Amino acid sequence: MTTIQQHDGHGGQDRTGESEAAPAGGAEPATVTGVAGVLARMRALDAALDADDGVAVFNRVYLSVTETVARRIGDGAFHDPTAAGELDIRFARRYFGAVDAAAAGLRPPACWRPLFQLRRHPGIRPLQFALAGINAHIGHDLTLAVVDTCRALDCEPPSLEGDFDRVGDVLTGLEERIRESLMPGPDVLDIADPLTHLAGSWSLERARDGAWAAARMLWGVRRLPEVVEEFTERLDAGVGLVGRCLLTPLN
């Protein structure tokens, strides 16, 4: 990939000189810089949160994924390591922004609200918390992170597609392991049956495909601020609705 000019990621002029709408989803929270900073923040959260906190469950999953992505960036597995790192950082900032909003008593994006509202519900299983967090982060945050990255690197979404798919391969490879490690054992089969049904109703691959399609759509209408705002709000609300369904208490 050839990057033409660095942007600050907060609007401005594109290469044609036409003004664009502000970045979708509001200002991007500048909480970390560098993949090492992302990992440090996740590890700090892991140490600070109670182990059975639903946010902590998702954070552990996300930390594992990010460690794997960081290793693969270092090993040269990505076509453009700079772009892959940029996407990873801007992706993580969306999650940290939700964490910071909740900690400050503010409303996080709608896609994250079910997880933060129900994070200590005794009738919700760890796998549900993990899937609800992944749903919010893939279905909503990944879409906006692709747009953020294209603005920052002054490139088009197709330039990121190969490395986007490589990150997706990491997620898909870990999904089965996550499901197996968080499913209840045979001593709680009365919970496992409905949990298996609920978990099977959501697909990471379909969510990832949807995120890519939504990112391309947002990029295509980036000079139409009203369309960007309406689409982003509805994407956020729709992903939040799915998250609330995933967090249906099972006992």
N, C-alpha and C positions, 0 to 999 in steps of 0.2 A: 504494500500500500504506500502511496506517496502522499504525505501530508504537505499542505501548501502553506498554511499560516496558522499560528496558534491564536485561539480566541479565548476569552475569559469564560465562555459558556453561558453568558447572560444577555443574549440578544445581539444587536448590532447589524452590520451589513453582511450579506453573503457575497459570493464571488461575482454575482451579476449586478451588485449595487442596489438591489431591491431590499427594502426593509422587511424584517421578519417579525413574526409574533414573538412575544416573550417565551422563554422555555416553558414547556408544559409542566403543570404540577407545582408552579410557584418556584421560589428561589431554592436552589439546591443547597442543603446544609453543608457548610465547609468544616466538618468535624475531624477529618483525618486527611493526611497526604501520604501517598505511597502505599504499596501493598503491605509493607512491614507495619505501617501505622494502622492499617485495617486489621491485621492479625493481632496487634497489641491491644486495640480497643475491644475486640471480641474476647480475648483472653481475660481482660480486666472485667468485662461483663460476666464471664463464666465464673470468675472468682467471687464476684459481688452478689450474684443472684442465688437464691435458694435452689437446690437441685431439682425440686419438684415444681418450681415456677414454670408455667407454660412457655414464657418467653425464654427462660433458660434452656428448655428442651430444644426449641428452635435454634437458639444461639449455638448450642453444641453441634447441631447438624451443620449449620452454616460455617462454623469454624472448621469443621472437617473438610467441607467442600473447598473453602478458600485456601486451606493448607495444600490441598491437592493441586489446585489451580496455580498457586505460587510455585510449587515444585516444577510443574510442567512448563511454566513460563521460563524458569531458570534452566530447564533442560532443553529449551529451544523447540518445544512442541507446537508453538504457535507461529503462524506465518509472520505476524507483526507483533512482537512482544510489547512494544510501546503502546499500541492500540489496545491489546488485550489487557495490559495493566491499567490503562485509562478506563476501560469499560468496567473492570473489576472494582476499581476505586469508586467510580461514580455510582455503580450499582450498590455498593456497601453504604455509601453516604445516605441513600434513601432510607435504608433500614435504621441507621443511626439517628436520622432525623426523626423517625417515628418513636424510637426509644427516648430521645431527648424531650420530645413533645409530651409524652406520657409522664416522664419524670418531673416535668415542670407543671403538671396539672393542666396541660393544653390538650386539645383534641388532635390525635394523630390522623393521618388520612383514613378514609372510611374503610379501605381494604385491611388496615391493621387494627381497627377498633375491636372486632370480635376477640382477637387474641389477647389484647391488653385488658379488655373488660372481663374476660372469662379465665384469665391466666391461673387462677387459684381454685377453680371450680372442682370439687372432689369427684364429680361424676364424669369428667372428661379424661380420657386416657392420653398418655404421652404421645402416641402415634398421631392422635388427632391434633395436638398442639403443633407437632412438627409439620404435618401436612397443611394446617391453616397458615403457618408462617411461610412455608414454601409457596403456597398459593398466592399470598399477598405479594411476596417478593418477586416471583416470576410473573404472575399475571399483570401486575401494575408497575412495580419498580423497574423491572427489566426493560419494559417498553420505554419508560422515560429515560433510563440510563443510556439506551442506544441513541436516543435523540440528543441527550446531553453530550455524549461522546462525539457524535457527528459534528455538533457545534464546536466543541473544544478543538477537534483536529481538522475542522474544515473539510470534511469528507462526506461522501454519500453512504447511506446504509449498506448498499452492496459491497462496499469496501470492507465492511466489518463482518460480512456474512460467514466467511470461512472460520474465523476465530470465534464468532458467536456459536457456530455449530460445534466447535471443539469444546467450548465451555459447556454446552448442552450435553455433549457426550460424557463429560465428567459427572454432571448431575444425574444423568440416566444410569450411569454405572454404579452410582452410590445409592440410588433409590431403593433397589431391592434389598440392599444391606440395611438401610434405614428401616424399612418396613419390617424385616425379620427381627432386628434388634429391639424394636419397640412394641412388637405384638405381645399381648399377654401370653403367659404360659398355659399349659393344659389344665392347671388348677382353677382357671377362671374362664372356662369355655362358655359360660353363660353370657359373658361380655364379648368374647372373641367372635362369636357368630355375627352379631350386628356390627361389630367393629370391622370385620372382614368385608361385609357388604358396604359399609360407609366408605372405607378406604378404597375399595374397588371402584367407587363411583367417580373418582377423581384421577386424572392422568397428567403426570408431569410433562410427557411428550406433547400432549394436546395443548397444555398451558404454554409451553415454550413456543410452539408453532403460532399460537394466538398472539403471544407477545411480539414476535417478529412481524407478523402481519399488521398489528396495531402500530408498531414503531414506524413501519414504512408509510402507513396511512398518515400518521402525525407529521412525518417529515414532508410528505407531499402537500399538506395543507398548512405548512408552517407560516405562511404569510397571511393567513386568515385567522386572526386572533380569536374571534368569536367561535369559529368552528373548533379550534384547538381547545379552547376552554370547555366547551360543551362536551366534546368527545372525551377529554381527560376526566371530567367530573363523572360522566356515565361509566367510563371504564373503572374508575375508583369504586363507585357504588356497586357495580356488578360483581367485581372481584370480592368486595366486602360481603355481599350476599352469599356467595359460594363459601367464603370462610365461615360465616355464621352457621351454614348447614353442616360443614365439616366438624364444627364444635358442638353438635347436638349431644347433650349429656346422655350417657348410656346406662346410668343407674342412679 
